[in-house]
Amino acid sequence: MYSIMSKLRNLDAYPKINEDFYSRTLSGGVITLASSILMLLLFFSELQLYLHAAIETKLIVDTSRGETLRINFDVTFPALSCSVLSIDAMDISGDQHLDVKHDIIKKRLDSLGNVIETRQDGIGAPKVEKPLQRHGGRLEHNETYCGSCYGAEATDEDCCNSCEEVREAYLKKGWALSNPDIIDQCKREGFLQRIKNEDGEGCNVYGFLEVNKVAGNFHFAPGKSFQQSGVLVHELLAFQKDSFNLSHHINRLAFGEYFPGVINPLDSVQWTQDTPSGMYEYFIKVVPTVYTDVSGHTIQSNQFSVTEHTVTGDRLRSLPGVFFFYDLSPIKVTFTEEHISFLHFLTNVCAIVGGVFTVSGILDSFIYHGQKAIKKKMEIGKFN
């Protein structure tokens, strides 16, 4: 047993020096204090990295198919009323959603930006008594109402029971409703009067669009849109205005869900129209993104970059509005949160302690021997 312990003693890589041979110096004390503080700072820095998850980024080819893209938006038009504003979406596959009302909320704003009324688009048409029947007489009791479409009926059985239905029938025919006052439904519902009452107001529109995951565009524009000779046009004659102020403030625009660290470059972007008419275009490159947190929860979302283009004045030959053209990148970005392993943390702590201790020892030795050499030369100089 004694021989075994003797052999172990011989393996000691840290031989002890008798305390009588120690020589403590002021410089050694200062270096010890500074190195201790540095060790603590580096230790807490490493501990913070260990406690917080690190994010690993990878680029892969996006092979997903048949998915949809959710576009969340919140846009304010300070000089365009809600009764005039419409939203359209279309893509390269030929899918079109004209005058979207589903999942869209509009807030009427006064000239100071205060909310007058909040309503879901397409809801809240006024109740009308004794409307004009298709045959010309007024609606009486125990009679089913069937209003005239004023020549836009697709079949003899078609009925247009509201101003909105007459406008829809006209748009399907590719006709513009130039004078709503001659339409009984519009006259009784006060269509033009409502537009006049809201003149000078602004509109905050927010909600989301669910579109195909292919290149396309969506836009905010005055009037209802319809196809005429294969070209998208908007019905502007009904509003009896020559120009529209498309100044806008994008409060939020996101393609998909929020995830930690995402930056949406169009949030809080503002554009002011200085000319009577204008069209503002945003060209967006959407990058599919997958974020996985430390618990394994995955968020399927997107990031995007954007460039902007303005068309105003004499150059404006198309529809006034705010257009968002988006295209999708074939590359997908994946973010994965991962914790640093405890062994990796322990290795780094040992490296910090050992490294600082070694460097401070070298520095202390250099200062100590330097002081001794200077002191010795000074003593030799005195004797000479």
C-alpha positions as CSV (number, residue, x, y, z in Angstrom):
1,M,0.0,0.0,0.0
2,Y,2.8,2.4,0.9
3,S,4.6,1.7,-2.4
4,I,1.4,2.4,-4.4
5,M,1.0,5.8,-2.6
6,S,4.6,6.5,-3.2
7,K,4.3,6.0,-6.9
8,L,1.2,8.2,-7.0
9,R,3.2,10.9,-5.2
10,N,5.8,10.7,-7.8
11,L,3.2,11.4,-10.5
12,D,2.3,14.8,-8.9
13,A,2.5,17.4,-11.7
14,Y,2.1,20.2,-9.2
15,P,5.0,20.0,-6.8
16,K,4.6,22.3,-3.7
17,I,7.1,24.9,-2.7
18,N,7.7,25.7,1.0
19,E,6.0,29.0,1.9
20,D,9.3,30.3,3.3
21,F,10.5,30.7,-0.2
22,Y,7.6,32.8,-1.4
23,S,8.2,36.4,-2.3
24,R,5.1,38.6,-2.6
25,T,5.2,41.8,-4.6
26,L,3.0,44.9,-5.2
27,S,2.9,44.3,-8.9
28,G,1.9,40.6,-8.3
29,G,-1.0,41.8,-6.2
30,V,-2.2,44.2,-8.8
31,I,-2.0,41.6,-11.6
32,T,-3.8,39.0,-9.4
33,L,-6.6,41.5,-8.7
34,A,-6.9,42.5,-12.4
35,S,-6.8,38.8,-13.6
36,S,-9.4,37.8,-11.1
37,I,-11.8,40.5,-12.3
38,L,-11.1,39.5,-15.9
39,M,-11.8,35.8,-15.1
40,L,-15.1,36.8,-13.5
41,L,-16.2,38.9,-16.5
42,L,-15.3,36.2,-19.0
43,F,-17.0,33.6,-16.8
44,F,-20.3,35.5,-16.7
45,S,-20.1,36.2,-20.4
46,E,-19.7,32.5,-21.1
47,L,-22.5,31.6,-18.6
48,Q,-24.9,34.0,-20.5
49,L,-24.1,32.3,-23.8
50,Y,-24.7,28.9,-22.2
51,L,-28.1,30.0,-20.7
52,H,-29.3,31.5,-23.9
53,A,-29.9,29.4,-27.0
54,A,-27.7,29.8,-30.0
55,I,-29.3,30.0,-33.5
56,E,-28.0,27.8,-36.3
57,T,-28.8,29.0,-39.8
58,K,-29.1,26.8,-42.9
59,L,-30.1,27.4,-46.5
60,I,-32.0,24.6,-48.3
61,V,-34.0,24.3,-51.5
62,D,-37.7,24.9,-51.0
63,T,-39.5,21.8,-52.3
64,S,-42.9,22.6,-50.8
65,R,-45.9,22.4,-53.1
66,G,-49.6,23.2,-53.0
67,E,-49.2,25.5,-50.0
68,T,-50.9,28.9,-49.4
69,L,-49.3,32.2,-48.4
70,R,-50.9,34.4,-45.7
71,I,-50.4,38.1,-46.1
72,N,-51.1,40.2,-43.0
73,F,-51.4,43.9,-43.5
74,D,-52.4,47.1,-41.7
75,V,-52.4,50.2,-44.0
76,T,-53.7,53.7,-43.3
77,F,-54.9,56.1,-46.1
78,P,-55.3,59.5,-44.5
79,A,-57.0,61.1,-47.6
80,L,-59.0,58.1,-49.1
81,S,-62.4,57.2,-47.7
82,C,-63.4,53.6,-46.9
83,S,-66.4,53.7,-49.2
84,V,-64.0,54.3,-52.2
85,L,-61.2,51.9,-51.2
86,S,-61.1,48.3,-52.6
87,I,-58.6,45.5,-52.4
88,D,-57.7,43.0,-55.2
89,A,-55.4,40.0,-55.3
90,M,-54.2,37.9,-58.3
91,D,-51.4,35.6,-59.2
92,I,-49.7,34.1,-62.2
93,S,-51.8,30.9,-62.0
94,G,-54.8,33.0,-63.1
95,D,-56.5,33.0,-59.7
96,Q,-58.2,36.4,-59.1
97,H,-59.9,37.8,-56.0
98,L,-61.5,41.1,-56.9
99,D,-62.8,43.6,-54.3
100,V,-61.9,41.3,-51.4
101,K,-64.1,41.7,-48.4
102,H,-63.6,38.5,-46.4
103,D,-61.3,39.0,-43.3
104,I,-61.0,42.7,-44.0
105,I,-61.7,45.4,-41.4
106,K,-62.0,49.1,-42.2
107,K,-61.9,52.0,-39.8
108,R,-63.2,55.4,-40.9
109,L,-60.8,58.2,-39.8
110,D,-61.4,61.9,-39.6
111,S,-58.9,64.5,-40.8
112,L,-57.0,64.2,-37.5
113,G,-56.7,60.5,-37.7
114,N,-59.3,59.7,-35.0
115,V,-61.5,56.7,-35.5
116,I,-65.1,57.5,-36.5
117,E,-66.4,54.0,-37.1
118,T,-65.1,50.4,-37.4
119,R,-66.8,47.9,-39.6
120,Q,-66.1,44.7,-41.4
121,D,-66.2,45.3,-45.2
122,G,-69.4,44.2,-46.9
123,I,-71.5,44.2,-43.8
124,G,-74.1,46.7,-42.7
125,A,-76.1,47.6,-45.8
126,P,-79.2,49.7,-44.9
127,K,-82.6,48.2,-44.6
128,V,-84.9,49.4,-47.4
129,E,-88.7,49.5,-47.4
130,K,-90.8,49.1,-50.5
131,P,-88.1,48.8,-53.1
132,L,-88.8,48.8,-56.8
133,Q,-89.6,45.3,-58.3
134,R,-88.1,44.1,-61.5
135,H,-91.5,44.4,-63.2
136,G,-91.7,48.1,-62.2
137,G,-94.0,48.1,-59.3
138,R,-93.2,48.6,-55.6
139,L,-92.8,45.7,-53.2
140,E,-96.0,45.0,-51.3
141,H,-96.7,42.7,-48.4
142,N,-96.6,38.9,-49.0
143,E,-94.5,39.5,-52.2
144,T,-91.0,38.3,-52.8
145,Y,-88.6,41.0,-53.7
146,C,-86.7,40.7,-57.0
147,G,-85.0,43.9,-58.0
148,S,-84.0,44.8,-61.6
149,C,-80.3,44.5,-62.7
150,Y,-80.9,47.2,-65.3
151,G,-80.0,45.1,-68.3
152,A,-77.1,43.2,-66.6
153,E,-79.0,40.1,-65.8
154,A,-77.3,36.9,-67.0
155,T,-80.7,35.0,-67.0
156,D,-84.3,35.9,-66.7
157,E,-84.4,34.7,-63.1
158,D,-81.6,36.9,-61.9
159,C,-82.4,39.5,-59.2
160,C,-80.4,42.5,-57.9
161,N,-81.8,43.3,-54.5
162,S,-79.2,45.9,-53.5
163,C,-76.9,48.6,-55.0
164,E,-74.0,46.2,-54.4
165,E,-75.6,43.4,-56.4
166,V,-76.4,45.8,-59.3
167,R,-72.7,46.9,-59.3
168,E,-71.6,43.3,-59.2
169,A,-73.8,42.4,-62.2
170,Y,-72.5,45.4,-64.2
171,L,-68.9,44.4,-63.4
172,K,-69.5,40.8,-64.6
173,K,-70.7,42.3,-67.9
174,G,-67.6,44.5,-68.0
175,W,-69.7,47.7,-67.7
176,A,-69.0,50.7,-65.6
177,L,-71.8,52.1,-63.4
178,S,-71.5,55.7,-64.5
179,N,-74.6,57.2,-62.7
180,P,-75.8,55.4,-59.6
181,D,-78.6,57.9,-59.1
182,I,-80.6,56.2,-61.9
183,I,-80.4,52.9,-60.1
184,D,-83.3,52.6,-57.6
185,Q,-81.3,50.4,-55.2
186,C,-78.4,52.8,-55.1
187,K,-80.7,55.8,-54.8
188,R,-82.7,54.4,-51.9
189,E,-79.5,53.1,-50.1
190,G,-77.9,56.6,-50.4
191,F,-74.9,55.2,-52.3
192,L,-73.7,58.6,-53.6
193,Q,-74.7,60.4,-50.5
194,R,-72.6,58.0,-48.4
195,I,-69.6,58.7,-50.6
196,K,-70.2,62.4,-50.3
197,N,-70.6,62.2,-46.5
198,E,-67.2,60.4,-46.3
199,D,-65.4,62.8,-48.6
200,G,-62.3,64.2,-46.8
201,E,-62.1,61.2,-44.5
202,G,-59.3,58.7,-44.2
203,C,-59.4,54.9,-43.9
204,N,-57.4,52.4,-41.9
205,V,-57.7,48.9,-43.5
206,Y,-56.3,45.8,-41.9
207,G,-56.7,42.0,-42.1
208,F,-55.2,39.2,-44.1
209,L,-55.2,37.6,-47.6
210,E,-54.8,33.9,-48.1
211,V,-53.3,33.4,-51.6
212,N,-51.6,30.7,-53.6
213,K,-47.9,30.3,-52.9
214,V,-46.9,31.6,-56.4
215,A,-45.8,35.0,-57.7
216,G,-48.6,37.5,-57.8
217,N,-49.7,40.9,-56.6
218,F,-52.3,42.6,-54.4
219,H,-53.3,46.2,-54.5
220,F,-55.3,49.0,-52.8
221,A,-57.1,51.2,-55.3
222,P,-60.2,53.4,-55.6
223,G,-63.3,51.8,-57.1
224,K,-64.4,48.3,-57.8
225,S,-62.3,46.3,-60.3
226,F,-63.6,44.3,-63.3
227,Q,-62.2,42.6,-66.4
228,Q,-62.7,44.4,-69.7
229,S,-61.2,42.9,-72.9
230,G,-58.8,40.9,-70.7
231,V,-57.5,44.1,-68.9
232,L,-58.2,44.9,-65.3
233,V,-59.9,48.2,-64.9
234,H,-61.6,50.0,-62.0
235,E,-65.0,51.6,-61.9
236,L,-64.2,55.2,-61.0
237,L,-67.0,57.1,-62.8
238,A,-69.4,56.3,-60.0
239,F,-67.4,58.3,-57.5
240,Q,-67.5,61.4,-59.7
241,K,-63.9,62.4,-59.0
242,D,-61.0,63.1,-61.3
243,S,-58.2,62.3,-58.9
244,F,-57.5,60.4,-55.7
245,N,-54.9,61.0,-53.0
246,L,-53.1,57.6,-52.4
247,S,-50.8,58.9,-49.6
248,H,-50.5,56.0,-47.2
249,H,-48.7,54.7,-44.1
250,I,-47.9,51.0,-43.8
251,N,-48.3,50.2,-40.2
252,R,-47.5,46.5,-40.7
253,L,-46.9,44.1,-43.6
254,A,-45.9,40.5,-43.0
255,F,-45.9,37.3,-45.1
256,G,-46.8,34.7,-42.5
257,E,-46.4,34.5,-38.8
258,Y,-44.1,36.5,-36.6
259,F,-41.0,34.7,-35.3
260,P,-38.1,36.0,-33.1
261,G,-35.6,38.2,-34.9
262,V,-37.8,38.8,-38.0
263,I,-37.5,42.3,-39.5
264,N,-40.3,43.4,-41.9
265,P,-38.8,46.3,-43.9
266,L,-42.1,47.9,-44.8
267,D,-43.3,48.3,-41.2
268,S,-43.9,52.0,-40.5
269,V,-43.1,53.1,-44.1
270,Q,-44.9,56.2,-45.3
271,W,-45.4,57.8,-48.7
272,T,-47.0,61.2,-49.4
273,Q,-48.5,61.9,-52.8
274,D,-47.7,65.4,-54.1
275,T,-49.4,65.2,-57.5
276,P,-53.2,64.9,-58.3
277,S,-52.8,61.2,-59.3
278,G,-50.2,58.6,-58.5
279,M,-49.4,54.9,-58.4
280,Y,-46.9,53.5,-55.9
281,E,-45.3,50.1,-56.5
282,Y,-43.5,47.8,-54.1
283,F,-41.6,44.9,-55.6
284,I,-41.1,42.2,-52.9
285,K,-38.9,39.1,-52.8
286,V,-40.3,36.6,-50.4
287,V,-37.9,34.1,-48.8
288,P,-39.6,31.1,-47.1
289,T,-38.4,30.7,-43.5
290,V,-38.7,28.0,-40.9
291,Y,-38.0,28.8,-37.3
292,T,-37.6,26.0,-34.7
293,D,-37.2,26.9,-31.0
294,V,-35.5,24.9,-28.3
295,S,-38.7,23.1,-27.4
296,G,-39.1,21.8,-31.0
297,H,-42.0,24.1,-31.9
298,T,-41.8,25.0,-35.6
299,I,-43.0,28.2,-37.2
300,Q,-43.5,28.3,-41.0
301,S,-43.1,31.9,-42.1
302,N,-41.4,34.2,-44.5
303,Q,-38.9,37.0,-44.7
304,F,-38.8,39.5,-47.5
305,S,-36.8,42.3,-49.2
306,V,-38.3,45.2,-51.1
307,T,-37.7,47.8,-53.7
308,E,-40.0,50.8,-54.4
309,H,-41.1,52.6,-57.5
310,T,-43.3,55.7,-57.9
311,V,-45.4,56.7,-61.0
312,T,-46.9,60.1,-60.9
313,G,-48.2,63.0,-63.1
314,D,-48.0,62.6,-66.9
315,R,-46.3,59.2,-66.7
316,L,-49.4,57.7,-65.0
317,R,-51.2,55.7,-67.8
318,S,-52.6,53.0,-65.6
319,L,-54.8,52.6,-62.5
320,P,-54.0,54.8,-59.5
321,G,-53.3,52.8,-56.5
322,V,-50.8,51.1,-54.1
323,F,-49.5,47.9,-55.7
324,F,-47.5,45.1,-54.0
325,F,-45.8,42.7,-56.5
326,Y,-44.3,39.7,-54.8
327,D,-42.2,36.8,-56.0
328,L,-40.9,33.8,-54.1
329,S,-37.3,32.7,-53.7
330,P,-36.5,29.0,-54.4
331,I,-34.3,29.0,-51.4
332,K,-35.6,28.3,-47.9
333,V,-33.9,29.6,-44.7
334,T,-34.1,27.5,-41.5
335,F,-33.3,28.9,-38.1
336,T,-32.9,26.3,-35.3
337,E,-32.4,27.3,-31.6
338,E,-29.9,25.1,-29.8
339,H,-28.4,25.1,-26.3
340,I,-24.6,24.8,-25.9
341,S,-23.8,21.5,-24.2
342,F,-22.6,21.6,-20.6
343,L,-19.3,19.9,-21.5
344,H,-18.6,22.7,-24.1
345,F,-19.4,25.3,-21.4
346,L,-17.1,23.6,-18.9
347,T,-14.3,23.4,-21.5
348,N,-14.6,27.1,-22.2
349,V,-14.6,28.0,-18.5
350,C,-11.4,25.9,-18.0
351,A,-9.8,27.6,-21.0
352,I,-10.7,31.0,-19.5
353,V,-9.3,30.3,-16.1
354,G,-6.2,28.5,-17.4
355,G,-5.5,31.0,-20.1
356,V,-5.9,34.1,-17.9
357,F,-3.9,32.5,-15.1
358,T,-1.0,31.6,-17.5
359,V,-0.9,35.0,-19.2
360,S,-1.0,36.8,-15.9
361,G,1.8,34.6,-14.6
362,I,4.0,35.4,-17.6
363,L,3.3,39.1,-17.2
364,D,4.0,39.0,-13.5
365,S,7.3,37.1,-14.1
366,F,8.3,39.6,-16.8
367,I,7.7,42.6,-14.4
368,Y,9.3,40.9,-11.4
369,H,12.5,39.9,-13.3
370,G,12.6,43.3,-15.1
371,Q,12.5,45.1,-11.7
372,K,15.2,42.9,-10.3
373,A,17.5,43.6,-13.4
374,I,16.9,47.3,-13.1
375,K,17.6,47.3,-9.4
376,K,20.8,45.3,-9.9
377,K,22.1,47.7,-12.5
378,M,21.3,50.6,-10.3
379,E,23.2,49.0,-7.4
380,I,26.2,48.4,-9.7
381,G,26.2,52.0,-10.8
382,K,26.3,53.2,-7.2
383,F,29.4,51.2,-6.4
384,N,31.1,52.4,-9.6
